[in-house]
Amino acid sequence: MSLVTRLARFHRLLPGSWLSTMAAPASLSKLAGPVRDLVSATIENDPTLVGKNDADKASVSGWLEKVGAGDLVKAHNFKSLDADLISKTYLVSNYSTAADIALYGSLHPSYAQLSSTQYFSTPALTRYFDHIQSLPVVRTSADKLASFPVVTLDLANAPVLPRAAEPAKKKKEPKATGSAPAAPAAAETATKASASEPAPAESNEKPLKTQKKEKKEKKKDGAEGGGKGGKQAAPAEDAGPPVPSMIDLRVGKIVEVKKHPDADSLYVEQIDLGEETGPRTVVSGLVKYIPIEEMQDKYLVAVCNLKPAAMRGIKSFAMVLAATSPDGKDGGVELIAPPPGSKVGDRVYFEGFESGQAVSQLNPKKKIFETIQPGFTTLDTKEAAWVNPETKTVHKIRTESGICVAPNFVGASLS
């Protein structure tokens, strides 16, 4: 079937006609032959890939022009593409389009020859390439054409993109060089013992000056509340008894999911949380309970401030919130669903704790999540909630758009 025939075939399916938006099939015709065939075949399978509204259609057309020109996908432009894709999952909107497929197809010859050192140098572009090549609509067409075999990328050993919690670690350096009592300040001078330990090592010859510096630090801590560095806010917030608002819950969307290469029971997901650094890698033990087809493009609630942990060799940077049947895992496990209208990155909070501030990263030694989690459940309405074990008060888990729910379970435990 010729390109023109294919275009004419799906032309009738599209209101407003994408062909008229493009003013002709010129944008497609500028693509290299195999790439053009791939894009055309995927559009035939899914006409929405041309764009779901006029603005997106125009943007798709523009990207096809850029990709077809050829210079964009040359190696000297990889860094520029990488910078552009750090904060994006797709080129045009929050869904895949023909523009993504054209860029993937045009990058394929280069990526098929890159070493791991080379593709690790552009991690956002590599993540994007791997995501697009794994899309079912792309694989269906690519496998039929036999021109775009899967490029194996060693993403398990890829350098980690910086996350929100990491800049706080870098602030340790100016603290260490700028003030001797930085370590006791980070602990908020909780005890005299911890505050006094670094002092002898720093200034044995001038104890009076050291004491004055410590007093100044205490005054600053009292006046400013959070100290000098970004990381000092976390100890201040988790110093008291654990409360639900310390847990950072957000709406996320699974943009890619694969089975763990070394664990049959684990999925490795890329979850878009609306962060500039791009999707987070999350490992979840849900293979036995939720089919992979139901995981793809799923909106969910993610716990975002647990300490990253390696699971069978792949580091996980969040946890999905799932409901387990009252009958146990044999009765089923399902993802907690955010309310309709939710967007990736939306804050999820507990009623009654709206003004609470989540800590940047939960300290595993303080077991904040482990203390709060046993109170997570679903009500008779299937609404997710935290029930205070002491007062028995109910605090529903919600966003500004509404209450988060379990699709089927009542009285479920959440973890």
C-alpha positions as semicolon CSV with decimal commas, in nm:
position;residue;x (nm);y (nm);z (nm)
1;M;0,000;0,000;0,000
2;S;0,150;0,334;-0,104
3;L;0,198;0,628;0,130
4;V;-0,069;0,832;-0,046
5;T;-0,318;0,543;-0,022
6;R;-0,247;0,507;0,349
7;L;-0,291;0,877;0,407
8;A;-0,616;0,878;0,212
9;R;-0,737;0,582;0,416
10;F;-0,704;0,746;0,755
11;H;-0,788;1,093;0,616
12;R;-1,155;0,996;0,636
13;L;-1,119;0,902;1,005
14;L;-0,996;1,240;1,125
15;P;-1,229;1,534;1,192
16;G;-1,093;1,844;1,028
17;S;-0,847;1,626;0,833
18;W;-0,485;1,618;0,938
19;L;-0,387;1,645;0,575
20;S;-0,539;1,990;0,557
21;T;-0,353;2,085;0,875
22;M;-0,030;1,979;0,710
23;A;-0,130;2,146;0,382
24;A;-0,023;1,819;0,206
25;P;0,163;1,501;0,296
26;A;0,482;1,702;0,245
27;S;0,601;1,666;0,605
28;L;0,586;1,288;0,588
29;S;0,743;1,274;0,245
30;K;1,052;1,454;0,374
31;L;1,133;1,170;0,610
32;A;1,382;0,904;0,505
33;G;1,217;0,604;0,340
34;P;1,221;0,350;0,628
35;V;1,129;0,618;0,884
36;R;0,846;0,739;0,663
37;D;0,715;0,383;0,634
38;L;0,732;0,339;1,012
39;V;0,549;0,663;1,086
40;S;0,288;0,596;0,819
41;A;0,223;0,244;0,950
42;T;0,183;0,358;1,310
43;I;-0,054;0,639;1,210
44;E;-0,262;0,388;1,019
45;N;-0,290;0,179;1,337
46;D;-0,360;0,480;1,558
47;P;-0,479;0,798;1,379
48;T;-0,459;1,002;1,703
49;L;-0,080;0,997;1,663
50;V;-0,115;1,293;1,428
51;G;-0,239;1,501;1,722
52;K;-0,561;1,526;1,920
53;N;-0,627;1,893;1,850
54;D;-0,533;2,153;1,593
55;A;-0,246;2,295;1,796
56;D;-0,090;1,950;1,850
57;K;-0,136;1,863;1,481
58;A;0,050;2,178;1,381
59;S;0,327;2,100;1,629
60;V;0,357;1,743;1,501
61;S;0,386;1,878;1,147
62;G;0,662;2,114;1,258
63;W;0,858;1,835;1,424
64;L;0,827;1,614;1,116
65;E;0,977;1,899;0,915
66;K;1,268;1,931;1,160
67;V;1,337;1,559;1,173
68;G;1,305;1,525;0,796
69;A;1,565;1,799;0,745
70;G;1,821;1,558;0,893
71;D;2,049;1,785;1,095
72;L;1,849;1,749;1,417
73;V;1,935;1,380;1,454
74;K;2,307;1,411;1,389
75;A;2,543;1,333;1,675
76;H;2,648;1,694;1,731
77;N;2,287;1,777;1,824
78;F;2,240;1,495;2,077
79;K;2,330;1,719;2,370
80;S;2,073;1,976;2,263
81;L;1,804;1,709;2,228
82;D;1,902;1,569;2,567
83;A;1,860;1,908;2,734
84;D;1,521;1,955;2,568
85;L;1,398;1,611;2,682
86;I;1,505;1,633;3,046
87;S;1,166;1,777;3,141
88;K;0,962;1,595;2,876
89;T;0,820;1,251;2,819
90;Y;0,707;1,329;2,465
91;L;0,790;1,603;2,213
92;V;0,449;1,761;2,161
93;S;0,214;1,692;2,452
94;N;0,152;1,443;2,731
95;Y;0,096;1,159;2,484
96;S;0,300;1,003;2,206
97;T;0,265;1,135;1,851
98;A;0,404;1,080;1,504
99;A;0,676;1,332;1,593
100;D;0,815;1,096;1,859
101;I;0,807;0,800;1,621
102;A;0,983;0,998;1,349
103;L;1,256;1,110;1,591
104;Y;1,298;0,756;1,725
105;G;1,324;0,611;1,374
106;S;1,575;0,872;1,268
107;L;1,789;0,817;1,579
108;H;1,778;0,438;1,544
109;P;2,080;0,395;1,309
110;S;2,298;0,603;1,544
111;Y;2,178;0,443;1,866
112;A;2,229;0,095;1,723
113;Q;2,603;0,174;1,703
114;L;2,660;0,371;2,024
115;S;2,859;0,228;2,312
116;S;2,721;0,250;2,666
117;T;2,964;0,531;2,746
118;Q;2,833;0,729;2,451
119;Y;2,461;0,689;2,520
120;F;2,509;0,740;2,895
121;S;2,641;1,086;2,810
122;T;2,286;1,186;2,704
123;P;2,071;1,008;2,965
124;A;1,746;1,194;2,897
125;L;1,767;1,126;2,524
126;T;1,854;0,762;2,590
127;R;1,562;0,724;2,830
128;Y;1,334;0,881;2,570
129;F;1,463;0,660;2,286
130;D;1,413;0,345;2,492
131;H;1,064;0,452;2,596
132;I;0,950;0,521;2,238
133;Q;1,097;0,199;2,101
134;S;0,903;0,006;2,368
135;L;0,561;0,154;2,289
136;P;0,326;-0,123;2,167
137;V;0,214;0,079;1,863
138;V;0,578;0,129;1,762
139;R;0,682;-0,230;1,816
140;T;0,385;-0,364;1,619
141;S;0,479;-0,160;1,311
142;A;0,855;-0,184;1,355
143;D;0,852;-0,562;1,387
144;K;0,647;-0,593;1,070
145;L;0,883;-0,368;0,878
146;A;1,188;-0,547;1,025
147;S;1,388;-0,225;0,986
148;F;1,394;-0,113;1,349
149;P;1,502;-0,398;1,579
150;V;1,507;-0,326;1,950
151;V;1,831;-0,159;2,058
152;T;1,946;-0,313;2,385
153;L;2,046;-0,041;2,629
154;D;2,212;-0,111;2,963
155;L;1,979;0,118;3,158
156;A;2,027;-0,076;3,481
157;N;2,376;0,074;3,505
158;A;2,286;0,415;3,367
159;P;2,398;0,720;3,566
160;V;2,113;0,849;3,779
161;L;1,958;1,183;3,685
162;P;1,958;1,425;3,981
163;R;1,642;1,416;4,190
164;A;1,487;1,668;4,423
165;A;1,661;1,530;4,733
166;E;2,011;1,533;4,587
167;P;2,086;1,908;4,584
168;A;2,056;1,907;4,964
169;K;2,353;1,671;4,982
170;K;2,568;1,913;4,784
171;K;2,499;2,186;5,040
172;K;2,706;1,995;5,294
173;E;3,024;2,129;5,131
174;P;2,964;2,502;5,195
175;K;2,851;2,419;5,549
176;A;3,168;2,227;5,620
177;T;3,396;2,502;5,492
178;G;3,195;2,794;5,626
179;S;3,132;2,699;5,987
180;A;3,287;2,452;6,227
181;P;2,966;2,374;6,418
182;A;2,775;2,275;6,100
183;A;2,739;1,913;6,214
184;P;2,577;1,999;6,549
185;A;2,355;2,254;6,372
186;A;2,229;1,984;6,134
187;A;2,125;1,783;6,437
188;E;1,969;2,103;6,575
189;T;2,195;2,075;6,881
190;A;1,948;1,816;7,011
191;T;2,185;1,710;7,290
192;K;2,492;1,874;7,442
193;A;2,690;1,560;7,371
194;S;2,633;1,572;6,996
195;A;2,697;1,945;6,987
196;S;3,024;1,923;7,174
197;E;3,189;1,632;6,989
198;P;3,319;1,821;6,682
199;A;3,441;2,123;6,877
200;P;3,765;1,982;7,025
201;A;3,873;1,852;6,683
202;E;3,808;2,185;6,519
203;S;3,951;2,427;6,772
204;N;4,142;2,297;7,071
205;E;4,337;2,621;7,102
206;K;4,040;2,862;7,114
207;P;3,756;2,702;7,314
208;L;3,595;3,039;7,396
209;K;3,558;3,130;7,030
210;T;3,413;2,791;6,959
211;Q;3,155;2,840;7,232
212;K;3,061;3,180;7,090
213;K;3,017;3,030;6,746
214;E;2,791;2,760;6,889
215;K;2,579;3,021;7,065
216;K;2,545;3,217;6,742
217;E;2,438;2,901;6,560
218;K;2,175;2,831;6,825
219;K;2,037;3,185;6,792
220;K;2,019;3,152;6,414
221;D;1,845;2,818;6,444
222;G;1,588;2,970;6,675
223;A;1,529;3,277;6,457
224;E;1,524;3,104;6,119
225;G;1,362;2,776;6,213
226;G;1,531;2,573;5,945
227;G;1,899;2,665;5,969
228;K;2,118;2,771;5,677
229;G;2,111;2,468;5,451
230;G;1,825;2,308;5,257
231;K;1,875;1,977;5,436
232;Q;1,823;2,121;5,783
233;A;1,450;2,158;5,724
234;A;1,401;1,779;5,721
235;P;1,535;1,710;6,074
236;A;1,326;2,003;6,204
237;E;1,012;1,855;6,053
238;D;1,061;1,494;6,157
239;A;1,182;1,576;6,508
240;G;0,835;1,523;6,661
241;P;0,604;1,222;6,655
242;P;0,536;1,078;6,307
243;V;0,235;1,233;6,131
244;P;0,088;1,149;5,788
245;S;0,181;1,485;5,635
246;M;0,550;1,391;5,659
247;I;0,490;1,145;5,373
248;D;0,525;1,294;5,024
249;L;0,242;1,153;4,812
250;R;0,191;1,265;4,451
251;V;-0,008;1,172;4,144
252;G;0,201;0,988;3,887
253;K;0,155;0,821;3,551
254;I;0,332;0,509;3,430
255;V;0,480;0,603;3,093
256;E;0,677;0,281;3,052
257;V;0,672;-0,058;3,221
258;K;0,888;-0,366;3,171
259;K;0,952;-0,685;3,360
260;H;1,265;-0,682;3,572
261;P;1,541;-0,865;3,383
262;D;1,649;-1,054;3,695
263;A;1,326;-1,099;3,893
264;D;1,009;-1,263;3,762
265;S;0,786;-1,096;4,021
266;L;0,902;-0,736;3,965
267;Y;0,809;-0,462;3,721
268;V;1,043;-0,175;3,638
269;E;0,836;0,134;3,565
270;Q;0,914;0,484;3,448
271;I;0,669;0,708;3,635
272;D;0,608;1,067;3,535
273;L;0,564;1,276;3,850
274;G;0,574;1,613;3,680
275;E;0,938;1,671;3,770
276;E;1,183;1,861;3,551
277;T;1,429;1,574;3,583
278;G;1,191;1,345;3,397
279;P;1,024;1,018;3,503
280;R;1,153;0,825;3,803
281;T;1,253;0,461;3,788
282;V;1,033;0,260;4,025
283;V;1,048;-0,114;4,094
284;S;0,723;-0,279;4,207
285;G;0,638;-0,638;4,301
286;L;0,310;-0,645;4,110
287;V;0,373;-0,892;3,827
288;K;0,161;-1,165;3,990
289;Y;-0,131;-0,932;4,054
290;I;-0,166;-0,675;3,775
291;P;-0,115;-0,756;3,404
292;I;0,147;-0,544;3,233
293;E;-0,115;-0,411;2,989
294;E;-0,309;-0,261;3,281
295;M;0,005;-0,098;3,421
296;Q;0,090;0,095;3,103
297;D;-0,032;0,458;3,111
298;K;-0,190;0,404;3,454
299;Y;-0,245;0,701;3,683
300;L;-0,154;0,624;4,043
301;V;-0,043;0,758;4,379
302;A;0,330;0,739;4,451
303;V;0,523;0,769;4,776
304;C;0,804;1,001;4,669
305;N;1,027;1,059;4,971
306;L;1,134;0,711;5,072
307;K;1,506;0,652;5,062
308;P;1,599;0,508;4,719
309;A;1,663;0,135;4,739
310;A;1,814;-0,117;4,497
311;M;1,587;-0,410;4,412
312;R;1,770;-0,692;4,241
313;G;2,025;-0,454;4,096
314;I;1,793;-0,171;3,987
315;K;1,751;0,132;4,212
316;S;1,393;0,236;4,285
317;F;1,323;0,605;4,352
318;A;0,962;0,586;4,475
319;M;0,689;0,339;4,570
320;V;0,344;0,295;4,418
321;L;0,056;0,294;4,667
322;A;-0,140;-0,028;4,628
323;A;-0,439;-0,183;4,806
324;T;-0,424;-0,545;4,921
325;S;-0,749;-0,738;4,960
326;P;-0,871;-0,801;5,318
327;D;-0,821;-1,170;5,231
328;G;-0,452;-1,108;5,172
329;K;-0,254;-1,102;4,849
330;D;-0,427;-1,417;4,730
331;G;-0,743;-1,204;4,715
332;G;-0,571;-0,954;4,487
333;V;-0,371;-0,632;4,479
334;E;-0,472;-0,315;4,292
335;L;-0,334;0,035;4,252
336;I;-0,492;0,323;4,439
337;A;-0,644;0,556;4,180
338;P;-0,633;0,935;4,203
339;P;-0,962;1,115;4,134
340;P;-1,071;1,206;3,780
341;G;-0,912;1,527;3,658
342;S;-0,585;1,466;3,843
343;K;-0,261;1,566;3,673
344;V;0,087;1,425;3,715
345;G;0,265;1,595;4,002
346;D;-0,056;1,688;4,188
347;R;-0,006;1,684;4,563
348;V;-0,187;1,406;4,750
349;Y;-0,261;1,482;5,114
350;F;-0,458;1,371;5,418
351;E;-0,772;1,557;5,524
352;G;-0,695;1,736;5,848
353;F;-0,325;1,763;5,761
354;E;-0,353;1,996;5,462
355;S;-0,102;2,246;5,594
356;G;0,158;1,985;5,687
357;Q;0,488;1,980;5,502
358;A;0,640;1,656;5,374
359;V;1,005;1,598;5,462
360;S;1,252;1,589;5,176
361;Q;1,347;1,229;5,250
362;L;1,219;0,998;5,521
363;N;1,487;0,879;5,761
364;P;1,468;0,497;5,766
365;K;1,593;0,491;6,125
366;K;1,293;0,694;6,245
367;K;1,047;0,456;6,075
368;I;0,798;0,731;6,000
369;F;0,631;0,550;5,711
370;E;0,630;0,221;5,902
371;T;0,455;0,393;6,194
372;I;0,185;0,560;5,983
373;Q;0,126;0,289;5,722
374;P;-0,068;0,040;5,942
375;G;-0,348;0,300;5,959
376;F;-0,385;0,309;5,578
377;T;-0,709;0,144;5,466
378;T;-1,010;0,173;5,235
379;L;-1,351;0,265;5,374
380;D;-1,691;0,114;5,290
381;T;-1,699;0,365;5,004
382;K;-1,364;0,226;4,877
383;E;-1,211;0,565;4,955
384;A;-0,850;0,557;5,070
385;A;-0,787;0,693;5,419
386;W;-0,562;0,694;5,723
387;V;-0,735;0,599;6,048
388;N;-0,560;0,734;6,357
389;P;-0,499;0,425;6,573
390;E;-0,539;0,623;6,896
391;T;-0,836;0,851;6,827
392;K;-0,995;0,641;6,548
393;T;-1,051;0,960;6,349
394;V;-1,067;0,913;5,971
395;H;-0,849;1,122;5,740
396;K;-0,925;1,062;5,372
397;I;-0,643;1,061;5,119
398;R;-0,716;1,314;4,847
399;T;-0,608;1,574;4,594
400;E;-0,774;1,907;4,523
401;S;-0,985;1,721;4,265
402;G;-1,133;1,464;4,504
403;I;-1,072;1,147;4,704
404;C;-0,835;0,867;4,600
405;V;-1,001;0,526;4,580
406;A;-0,940;0,155;4,539
407;P;-1,126;0,022;4,235
408;N;-1,272;-0,282;4,413
409;F;-1,157;-0,339;4,770
410;V;-1,326;-0,239;5,097
411;G;-1,123;-0,270;5,415
412;A;-0,800;-0,311;5,222
413;S;-0,456;-0,240;5,362
414;L;-0,244;0,007;5,168
415;S;0,129;-0,015;5,112
